[in-house]
Amino acid sequence: METRHTKVVEAIAALGTVRAASESLGYTQSALTKIVKRIEDEVGAPLFDRHPRGMWLNEYGAAFLEHATAIDREMRDGQAKIQALRSGDIGQVVLGAAPTWTTQILPGALAALAQARPRLKFRVIEGHAAHLERSLIEGRIDLGVSALSQPEAAGVVVEKISDIEFRLIVSRQHPVAGLPRIRARDLMDYRWVLAEGDVRTALHLDRSFSAQGLEWRGPHIEILSRHALLEIVANTDMIAFLPHVHGGPANPGVTSLRCDELHWMLPAGVMFRESRPLGPGGTLLLEAVKTFFNEQPW
């Protein structure tokens, strides 16, 4: 069995049919069917429950995928380590980053590093802190940059770069934009848009409103794309709550405002696996991010 065959099982499990998986992977359906049959013969059990509308991963398939993914991860770890030993300026670094970083921090750091190390490649995966931490542990990314989780997960090393303040983000024409001082009760008539999956921010807002004797109704819209989130805020009276970097959000139609009753600071920085050295490429990226971050006028 080849480790690349793990991707076949993953694709069928995610997409539900051999046809969809074959289109995604660029294989023929017959080739994928043979690969699955070969794996099932080797492990001695069916990996999928077959139904007229597709294929569903069963308990045997889930167990196989768990262990096969771990083997595949270890193989990639070994290849990455060998590559790091052979050269300090080639290879690929897979970076996980929160939306704020991908739009306002990473572009400058990556541009500078791409110029200094033209043969070093980067792949950026966007997600929030909890998702990035999980991806890091499972070996899907080499390092992550975001607000840092507390407490730290076992096996994950975190390095704080700075504290980031969260602020209200509203349209420049929003009624609260003209208030001399914003109170939590001034925000009760408006709906909220938050980054999808950002449970930590939602919990903070819920606690902060409760402390003022108010009931926060939660987000009306949740969306991962920071660009789309800012567009929604710029064209409605909805309110967002985001990290305040580079003097404000990267959209001319919105502005950031302070509300002392919702004040929140979070540590931000990088995280990587204790068991896997970053290698030269990852170390270079880490230093570029730290340098770029520290040079900005927070």
Secondary structure by P-SEA (a helix, b strand, c coil): ccccaaaaaaaaaaaccaaaaaaaacccaaaaaaaaaaaaaaacccccccccccccccaaaaaaaaaaaaaaaaaaaaaaaaaaaacccbbbbbbbbccccccccaaaaaaaaaaacccbbbbbbbbcaaaaaaaaaacccccccccccccccccbbbbbcbbbbbbbbbcccccccccccccccccccbbbbccccaaaaaaaaaaaaaaaccccccccbbbccaaaaaaaaacccbbbbbbbccccccccccbbbbbccbbbbbbbbbbbbccccccaaaaaaaaaaaaaaaaccc
